[in-house]
């Protein structure tokens, strides 16, 4: 303000600068009181702007935190799902390249590891085998301990109309449980020295005879002697029922053989090898001499092969300084397993039987005599080394046009090796399974290329 300062008037009355007479109360002049009566900030200036920015930052942080939290929850859920899927994932169908495998030796006629076939089983191998066993038991019914009353009801009190076959020491019956499932009930007599309690550990092993490629044992019942309740006299074994016929019936009956082309035959052979591998590795010593007659290989409605009539586990005992393996059932003679050679012979006998099955899978015809077998082996060996077209002619006419020649030759080679005269020259079950899986891979590759070729021709 411009002007004459002498004309300026300043009022000092009624404020804190006045003299004592006109001084207001001390509470009015107190700085705290002055601060208390300051009006709140208005508009967008000053402190209001700071508060707005604080709110915006808080909102941004809250949104960011929510996004990060949601992402962490999604990641955690994915980890859980992947772990569960990994646990439930079946055996891989793609065969990895075997580090010990060598190319086909045409002079020898089969594919085999470069080193000796004897394998040292490590802890990791056992863990892998047990995991594979768990996977294969997922598809079979759970094991249970049955009562005698349940089995009497299932078999109509063991009626003769349900009797399948009988012998002095065992009887087999058809049965149907309360849930409607059909079963086979086998009655086995026990040796008199076994008590009910001593059988508990043995029956735990029996309960593990459940596998996708076995006619699995799914239950049992122990019956004590009437005069001596502590002594067990009978054991009933309950098995699943497979009613779709045998592998041989699917190879010989014209209505069924059309269902079993080459890919299905190789799958059935792989299933047999997996079942035998399971039996050989379940116990020590393994379950061997399993009577692998092709009539005992059953197929279910999905054409999954299952081994029936396999051997039961043995109990190792010592007698006169020798190690014996014996069964508690009065159905077999005790076997001397004092040497590794005797144990290996039972193992190699199963391999020989697999070879016979493979030969019939290829030709569609059974070998009814040793002379006929040797003639067939000679023809196959000559065809493999000199004339692949002849090998195709030897194959079952029902599978012509459905196989890759390399797949067929791989199975023929391993079949010849399995049926060699010297048991020590026969491959292990692991080698057999590897070659069959390799054959399936070759077949799948051939089928894919054939499908691609047909697709290209149709588009041309």
Secondary structure per residue as TSV (DSSP state, phi and psi in degrees):
chain	resnum	aa	ss	phi	psi
A	1	X	-	360.0	125.9
A	2	X	-	-99.6	151.2
A	3	X	S	152.5	-174.5
A	4	X	-	-81.3	121.3
A	5	X	G	-67.9	-20.7
A	6	X	G	-73.4	-22.0
A	7	X	G	-89.9	2.3
A	8	X	-	-83.3	136.7
A	9	X	-	-116.1	129.6
A	10	X	-	-117.8	122.4
A	11	X	-	-92.3	123.6
A	12	X	-	-116.5	1.1
A	13	X	T	-76.9	148.5
A	14	X	T	73.9	20.5
A	15	X	S	-136.2	-174.8
A	16	X	T	-76.3	-7.2
A	17	X	T	-99.1	-1.5
A	18	X	S	-75.8	175.2
A	19	X	-	-78.0	-178.1
A	20	X	S	-64.9	-28.0
A	21	X	T	-69.3	-39.1
A	22	X	T	-101.5	15.6
A	23	X	-	-73.4	135.3
A	24	X	-	-75.7	174.1
A	25	X	-	-63.2	153.4
A	26	X	H	-63.5	-28.8
A	27	X	H	-65.3	-27.8
A	28	X	H	-72.1	-36.8
A	29	X	H	-86.8	-4.3
A	30	X	-	-67.5	129.6
A	31	X	H	-59.6	-34.1
A	32	X	H	-63.8	-40.2
A	33	X	H	-65.0	-39.4
A	34	X	H	-61.9	-41.3
A	35	X	H	-65.9	-33.6
A	36	X	H	-68.7	-27.0
A	37	X	T	-99.4	7.6
A	38	X	-	-64.6	135.6
A	39	X	-	-69.8	149.9
A	40	X	-	-66.2	152.9
A	41	X	-	-65.0	143.6
A	42	X	-	-123.6	156.8
A	43	X	T	74.2	-157.2
A	44	X	T	-100.5	6.6
A	45	X	S	-92.5	165.5
A	46	X	T	60.4	-130.4
A	47	X	H	-64.9	-29.1
A	48	X	H	-60.1	-38.0
A	49	X	H	-66.4	-38.7
A	50	X	H	-64.7	-40.7
A	51	X	H	-65.3	-40.2
A	52	X	H	-61.9	-42.0
A	53	X	H	-64.7	-39.1
A	54	X	H	-61.3	-41.6
A	55	X	H	-65.4	-41.3
A	56	X	H	-62.5	-42.5
A	57	X	H	-64.0	-42.5
A	58	X	H	-61.4	-40.4
A	59	X	H	-66.3	-41.0
A	60	X	H	-62.2	-44.5
A	61	X	H	-63.4	-38.5
A	62	X	H	-64.8	-43.3
A	63	X	H	-64.3	-43.7
A	64	X	H	-62.2	-42.1
A	65	X	H	-62.1	-40.0
A	66	X	H	-64.0	-42.5
A	67	X	H	-63.4	-46.1
A	68	X	H	-62.3	-42.9
A	69	X	H	-62.8	-42.8
A	70	X	H	-63.7	-40.3
A	71	X	H	-62.9	-40.7
A	72	X	H	-64.0	-40.7
A	73	X	H	-63.8	-42.2
A	74	X	H	-63.5	-43.3
A	75	X	H	-62.4	-41.6
A	76	X	H	-63.5	-41.4
A	77	X	H	-63.7	-40.0
A	78	X	H	-64.1	-39.8
A	79	X	H	-61.8	-43.9
A	80	X	H	-62.8	-45.0
A	81	X	H	-63.2	-42.9
A	82	X	H	-65.2	-38.7
A	83	X	H	-65.0	-42.0
A	84	X	H	-65.4	-40.8
A	85	X	H	-64.7	-37.3
A	86	X	H	-66.4	-37.4
A	87	X	H	-67.7	-34.8
A	88	X	H	-92.3	-3.2
A	89	X	-	-68.6	130.4
A	90	X	-	-72.8	177.2
A	91	X	-	-59.6	141.5
A	92	X	-	-64.7	139.5
A	93	X	S	-89.9	-15.2
A	94	X	S	-90.2	121.3
A	95	X	-	-81.8	119.5
A	96	X	-	-69.7	154.9
A	97	X	-	-67.8	125.9
A	98	X	-	-75.3	126.5
A	99	X	T	-66.3	-20.9
A	100	X	T	-97.4	-1.2
A	101	X	B	-79.9	147.0
A	102	X	-	-121.6	158.7
A	103	X	-	-60.1	163.4
A	104	X	-	-59.9	130.5
A	105	X	B	-97.0	101.0
A	106	X	T	-62.7	-30.9
A	107	X	T	-68.9	-33.6
A	108	X	T	-90.2	-31.2
A	109	X	T	87.4	23.4
A	110	X	B	-164.7	168.1
A	111	X	-	-102.9	132.4
A	112	X	-	-152.5	160.5
A	113	X	B	-60.2	149.7
A	114	X	S	-68.4	-31.6
A	115	X	S	-93.8	-178.2
A	116	X	-	-61.4	148.5
A	117	X	S	-75.8	-14.1
A	118	X	-	-67.0	132.1
A	119	X	-	-122.9	136.5
A	120	X	-	-85.5	120.7
A	121	X	-	-83.5	116.5
A	122	X	-	-92.3	172.7
A	123	X	H	-62.1	-38.6
A	124	X	H	-63.8	-39.3
A	125	X	H	-61.4	-44.6
A	126	X	H	-63.3	-40.5
A	127	X	H	-64.5	-41.6
A	128	X	H	-64.1	-41.4
A	129	X	H	-63.1	-40.5
A	130	X	H	-67.9	-35.9
A	131	X	H	-65.7	-42.4
A	132	X	H	-62.9	-38.2
A	133	X	H	-64.3	-39.9
A	134	X	H	-64.0	-39.8
A	135	X	H	-61.6	-44.5
A	136	X	H	-73.6	-17.2
A	137	X	H	-88.4	-5.2
A	138	X	T	-67.6	-23.3
A	139	X	T	-97.0	6.4
A	140	X	S	-116.5	157.2
A	141	X	-	-62.0	155.6
A	142	X	-	-69.2	152.4
A	143	X	-	-82.1	147.2
A	144	X	E	-148.9	154.7
A	145	X	E	-96.2	121.5
A	146	X	-	-96.5	159.3
A	147	X	-	-96.7	158.2
A	148	X	H	-62.8	-35.4
A	149	X	H	-63.3	-39.0
A	150	X	H	-61.6	-43.5
A	151	X	H	-72.2	-33.6
A	152	X	H	-63.2	-41.6
A	153	X	H	-67.4	-39.2
A	154	X	H	-66.0	-32.5
A	155	X	T	-105.6	11.6
A	156	X	T	56.5	51.9
A	157	X	T	58.0	43.1
A	158	X	T	53.8	51.2
A	159	X	-	-66.8	147.4
A	160	X	G	-63.8	-24.2
A	161	X	G	-68.7	-21.2
A	162	X	G	-99.4	-0.6
A	163	X	E	-75.2	123.9
A	164	X	E	-90.8	-53.0
A	165	X	E	-152.7	158.3
A	166	X	E	-142.4	153.3
A	167	X	-	-146.9	171.3
A	168	X	S	-59.1	-22.7
A	169	X	S	-115.7	-8.4
A	170	X	E	-154.6	151.7
A	171	X	E	-137.6	142.4
A	172	X	E	-115.6	135.1
A	173	X	E	-129.1	146.0
A	174	X	E	-77.4	147.5
A	175	X	E	-152.5	164.6
A	176	X	E	-139.5	120.6
A	177	X	-	-76.1	172.2
A	178	X	T	-63.2	-28.6
A	179	X	T	-80.5	2.5
A	180	X	S	93.6	-8.8
A	181	X	-	-75.0	137.9
A	182	X	E	-86.2	140.6
A	183	X	E	-139.6	167.1
A	184	X	E	-111.6	133.9
A	185	X	E	-116.6	118.6
A	186	X	E	-109.1	126.8
A	187	X	E	-99.6	120.6
A	188	X	E	-120.8	135.6
A	189	X	E	-85.4	141.7
A	190	X	B	-97.9	152.1
A	191	X	-	-66.7	145.1
A	192	X	T	-66.5	-15.3
A	193	X	T	-82.9	-4.8
A	194	X	-	-95.4	128.2
A	195	X	B	-89.8	164.6
A	196	X	T	-61.3	-38.2
A	197	X	G	-71.8	-35.0
A	198	X	G	-69.4	-16.2
A	199	X	G	-85.2	-10.1
A	200	X	H	-59.3	-48.9
A	201	X	H	-64.1	-39.7
A	202	X	H	-64.1	-41.1
A	203	X	H	-68.5	-23.9
A	204	X	H	-64.8	-37.4
A	205	X	H	-68.2	-42.4
A	206	X	H	-57.0	-39.1
A	207	X	T	-65.5	-16.1
A	208	X	T	-88.6	-2.0
A	209	X	-	-81.5	58.5
A	210	X	-	-130.0	121.1
A	211	X	-	-156.7	152.2
A	212	X	T	-58.8	-31.8
A	213	X	T	-106.9	24.2
A	214	X	B	-123.2	150.6
A	215	X	-	-75.4	92.8
A	216	X	-	-70.7	145.4
A	217	X	E	-83.3	122.1
A	218	X	E	-114.9	4.8
A	219	X	E	179.3	168.6
A	220	X	E	-153.1	166.7
A	221	X	E	-146.3	126.8
A	222	X	E	-101.5	127.9
A	223	X	E	-112.0	125.8
A	224	X	E	-85.0	158.5
A	225	X	-	-68.7	138.7
A	226	X	S	-64.5	-38.3
A	227	X	S	-80.4	-30.4
A	228	X	-	-131.8	94.6
A	229	X	T	-61.3	-19.8
A	230	X	T	-79.5	-12.6
A	231	X	B	-104.9	127.9
A	232	X	E	-83.3	136.6
A	233	X	E	-111.6	-32.0
A	234	X	E	-136.6	150.1
A	235	X	E	-130.7	129.5
A	236	X	E	-102.0	124.9
A	237	X	E	-105.3	128.6
A	238	X	E	-106.0	122.9
A	239	X	E	-119.7	157.1
A	240	X	E	-67.6	158.1
A	241	X	-	-110.2	124.6
A	242	X	-	-115.6	120.1
A	243	X	-	-120.3	15.7
A	244	X	S	-94.5	8.2
A	245	X	-	97.7	171.8
A	246	X	B	-92.2	169.0
A	247	X	H	-63.1	-38.4
A	248	X	H	-63.3	-41.8
A	249	X	H	-62.4	-32.5
A	250	X	H	-76.4	-15.7
A	251	X	H	-93.5	-21.1
A	252	X	H	-113.6	-32.7
A	253	X	S	-80.5	127.2
A	254	X	H	-64.9	-30.0
A	255	X	H	-71.2	-33.7
A	256	X	H	-87.7	-31.8
A	257	X	H	-65.6	-24.8
A	258	X	T	-67.9	-19.8
A	259	X	T	-82.0	-17.2
A	260	X	-	-112.8	77.0
A	261	X	-	-79.0	-176.9
A	262	X	H	-59.7	-46.1
A	263	X	H	-58.2	-41.0
A	264	X	H	-66.9	-33.6
A	265	X	H	-68.9	-41.2
A	266	X	H	-65.6	-40.6
A	267	X	H	-60.6	-41.1
A	268	X	H	-63.5	-40.7
A	269	X	H	-65.7	-40.1
A	270	X	H	-61.5	-40.9
A	271	X	H	-61.6	-41.4
A	272	X	H	-60.9	-45.9
A	273	X	H	-62.8	-39.4
A	274	X	H	-66.3	-39.5
A	275	X	H	-63.4	-43.2
A	276	X	H	-66.1	-40.9
A	277	X	H	-59.0	-41.2
A	278	X	H	-61.9	-45.9
A	279	X	H	-64.5	-39.6
A	280	X	H	-69.4	-26.2
A	281	X	H	-105.5	-4.9
A	282	X	H	-68.9	-41.0
A	283	X	S	-128.9	170.3
A	284	X	S	-125.9	114.5
A	285	X	S	-67.8	162.0
A	286	X	-	-70.1	168.4
A	287	X	-	-86.0	109.0
A	288	X	-	-123.8	-178.8
A	289	X	-	51.6	60.4
A	290	X	-	-92.9	13.8
A	291	X	-	52.1	57.2
A	292	X	-	-80.3	55.5
A	293	X	-	-69.8	141.9
A	294	X	G	-62.4	-23.6
A	295	X	G	-69.7	-21.4
A	296	X	G	-91.9	0.9
A	297	X	E	-94.1	111.4
A	298	X	E	-101.7	153.1
A	299	X	E	-118.3	132.6
A	300	X	-	-85.8	-170.3
A	301	X	T	-68.0	-19.7
A	302	X	T	-95.2	10.0
A	303	X	-	65.4	23.7
A	304	X	-	-77.8	127.1
A	305	X	E	-79.5	139.9
A	306	X	E	-136.8	131.6
A	307	X	E	-84.5	124.2
A	308	X	-	-109.9	166.6
A	309	X	S	59.9	30.3
A	310	X	-	-76.8	165.0
A	311	X	-	-71.7	157.3
A	312	X	-	-96.4	155.9
A	313	X	-	-61.2	153.4
A	314	X	-	-106.5	158.2
A	315	X	E	-109.3	127.2
A	316	X	E	-81.5	128.8
A	317	X	E	-135.5	162.9
A	318	X	E	-111.6	132.4
A	319	X	E	-147.9	120.4
A	320	X	T	55.2	39.9
A	321	X	T	79.1	1.1
A	322	X	E	-110.9	149.3
A	323	X	E	-90.8	122.0
A	324	X	E	-113.9	146.7
A	325	X	E	-110.0	126.4
A	326	X	E	-133.7	157.7
A	327	X	-	-106.4	145.4
A	328	X	S	-71.4	-12.6
A	329	X	B	-89.7	145.6
A	330	X	T	-86.4	58.3
A	331	X	T	-125.7	-16.7
A	332	X	S	-134.8	156.8
A	333	X	-	-79.5	149.9
A	334	X	-	-66.4	143.3
A	335	X	E	-108.2	137.7
A	336	X	E	-81.3	114.2
A	337	X	-	-117.1	32.1
A	338	X	S	-66.2	-20.7
A	339	X	S	-121.0	151.8
A	340	X	H	-64.9	-27.1
A	341	X	H	-63.8	-42.6
A	342	X	H	-64.5	-39.9
A	343	X	H	-65.5	-39.4
A	344	X	H	-68.3	-30.0
A	345	X	H	-64.0	-40.0
A	346	X	H	-64.6	-38.0
A	347	X	H	-61.2	-48.5
A	348	X	H	-71.6	-23.6
A	349	X	H	-66.2	-38.6
A	350	X	H	-62.8	-39.7
A	351	X	H	-62.3	-41.5
A	352	X	H	-60.5	-44.0
A	353	X	H	-64.9	-36.6
A	354	X	H	-62.2	-40.7
A	355	X	H	-60.0	-42.0
A	356	X	H	-62.3	-40.1
A	357	X	H	-64.0	-41.7
A	358	X	H	-63.8	-39.4
A	359	X	H	-61.9	-40.0
A	360	X	H	-71.8	-32.6
A	361	X	H	-63.1	-37.5
A	362	X	H	-72.5	-49.9
A	363	X	H	-90.8	-22.2
A	364	X	S	77.5	7.7
A	365	X	-	-127.0	139.2
A	366	X	-	-76.3	151.4
A	367	X	-	-97.6	114.6
A	368	X	-	-93.9	-6.0
A	369	X	S	-151.4	161.5
A	370	X	H	-64.7	-36.3
A	371	X	H	-64.0	-42.6
A	372	X	H	-65.4	-37.0
A	373	X	H	-63.6	-47.0
A	374	X	H	-64.0	-36.4
A	375	X	H	-65.2	-43.4
A	376	X	H	-63.9	-42.3
A	377	X	H	-62.6	-40.0
A	378	X	H	-64.6	-41.9
A	379	X	H	-66.0	-41.9
A	380	X	H	-64.6	-43.4
A	381	X	H	-61.3	-42.1
A	382	X	H	-66.5	-40.8
A	383	X	H	-65.6	-37.3
A	384	X	H	-67.2	-36.1
A	385	X	H	-92.8	-23.2
A	386	X	H	-123.8	-33.4
A	387	X	-	-145.0	89.3
A	388	X	H	-60.2	-31.8
A	389	X	H	-64.1	-32.9
A	390	X	H	-67.2	-33.6
A	391	X	H	-61.5	-41.5
A	392	X	H	-62.9	-36.7
A	393	X	H	-69.2	-28.2
A	394	X	H	-78.3	-16.6
A	395	X	S	-69.8	154.7
A	396	X	-	-55.3	125.7
A	397	X	G	-55.4	-24.8
A	398	X	G	-67.9	-16.6
A	399	X	G	-110.7	5.5
A	400	X	T	-60.0	135.7
A	401	X	T	85.0	-2.0
A	402	X	S	-114.6	2.4
A	403	X	S	-125.7	151.0
A	404	X	-	-84.9	136.8
A	405	X	H	-59.8	-40.3
A	406	X	H	-65.7	-34.9
A	407	X	H	-65.8	-44.7
A	408	X	H	-63.4	-43.1
A	409	X	H	-66.8	-34.1
A	410	X	H	-63.1	-43.6
A	411	X	H	-67.2	-39.1
A	412	X	H	-63.7	-40.5
A	413	X	H	-63.5	-45.3
A	414	X	H	-71.0	-30.9
A	415	X	H	-64.4	-42.4
A	416	X	H	-63.8	-39.9
A	417	X	H	-68.2	-36.1
A	418	X	H	-65.9	-30.9
A	419	X	T	-100.0	16.1
A	420	X	-	-65.4	152.4
A	421	X	S	-67.1	-38.4
A	422	X	S	-84.8	116.2
A	423	X	G	-57.7	-32.1
A	424	X	G	-68.1	-19.3
A	425	X	G	-88.1	-6.6
A	426	X	S	-78.1	147.1
A	427	X	-	-72.2	165.3
A	428	X	-	-78.3	167.2
A	429	X	H	-65.8	-30.3
A	430	X	H	-65.2	-40.3
A	431	X	H	-65.3	-41.7
A	432	X	H	-60.5	-47.5
A	433	X	H	-63.1	-41.3
A	434	X	H	-61.3	-45.3
A	435	X	H	-65.2	-38.6
A	436	X	H	-67.1	-39.8
A	437	X	H	-66.8	-37.4
A	438	X	H	-62.0	-42.7
A	439	X	H	-59.0	-39.3
A	440	X	H	-67.9	-36.9
A	441	X	H	-63.5	-44.4
A	442	X	H	-60.5	-42.7
A	443	X	H	-62.7	-42.9
A	444	X	H	-63.8	-41.2
A	445	X	H	-63.9	-40.9
A	446	X	H	-63.9	-43.7
A	447	X	H	-63.4	-38.3
A	448	X	H	-65.5	-42.5
A	449	X	H	-67.2	-36.2
A	450	X	H	-64.4	-42.6
A	451	X	H	-64.6	-40.3
A	452	X	H	-64.8	-41.1
A	453	X	H	-63.1	-41.6
A	454	X	H	-65.5	-37.1
A	455	X	H	-66.1	-41.1
A	456	X	H	-65.5	-40.9
A	457	X	H	-64.4	-38.3
A	458	X	H	-69.7	-27.7
A	459	X	H	-85.6	-17.8
A	460	X	-	-72.7	360.0
